[in-house]
Amino acid sequence: MGNSLSRFMFAAAMIPPNAPLSERIAVLSKYISPQPGSNIEIDRSLTASNAVTTKKPEQLYGWIKLSPPKGQCFVVTTDKNRPDQNICRTTSLKWFLKDLDAEHASISWSIKTSPQDFGTPVSWSTPYTIAKVLPAGSKFNTETSLPEFFKSCTAALGRDNGTLRKITLTKFNNQKWIIRFPDIDTPLTKKEKIETPPPEPKKDDGGHGGGHGGGHEEKKDDGGHGGGHGDKKPEEPTTSEDKEKLKDEPEPWTMNSGRGFEMNVENFVSSGAMPPGKKGTCRYVYDYPPGDYSKGRLECHHTDDYLYVYALIPCMKYLLPTKK
């Protein structure tokens, strides 16, 4: 038995087996830098390389340092699709932009301190955000969504001088998404069946799942959210009857109409200017989960560049719903 493994196997328990999560995290935080719960950023030296930031932003990464006490090892799970790492001395581990949790734009790991330890979840917030898209020409429920990464989210409040309420999402290549909001929000009122949106990309395709298992699924709750992206790609229809049935099915919305607002897709601009007359629709919520105004969500169908867009909007907290 190797020395590092024996230290893990026989070291005295650092954390009582039945300790509450807050106590477990408090114990581990002494040996982790930056501490769990704090804000982390990618290695700034990487942004000097245009090739990395513009072509493959998902490969950008930062560092988290673990310093186990003498005679102790940590077993760290950074992602379910990567092998666990046995850390017995001070070590800096990478976290990747592609591991962002699409629900919170955070990084989540699990750390074990002994064979009897079921693992303590630890996480860090980031200043970044993420979206899932289907390019124009795709088909709902038959295509795999792709991630888009953004280095910043900024909000502009409406003014009496005519300035629009808007959100700007900026990619790592400085391309911008502009989301303009109407003066008066239009609530969603029509009830409809919750459908299943396009499936989640696999991690080796540059997906953004992270250790949470990947999806941005909005679980159905009292606020009316529902649906979710599955891990398996649905089978293509094989018979003419199946194809006709799929053609007649309603388009899947992740945001249920039980809550939130809607607007014309012309309010969403992803590449300079939206051609007039687009018939698509955007739905949005100011609070997700319901009651939490620290982040919002946007979903658009049939834009100029995309069939489908679903985005986390952390700076939505600076805007307030407007009523007649």
Summary of the structure (lengths in Angstrom):
residues: 324
radius of gyration: 22.0
end to end distance: 71.4
largest distance: 73.2
contacts: 971
relative contact order: 0.14
helix: 18%
strand: 29%
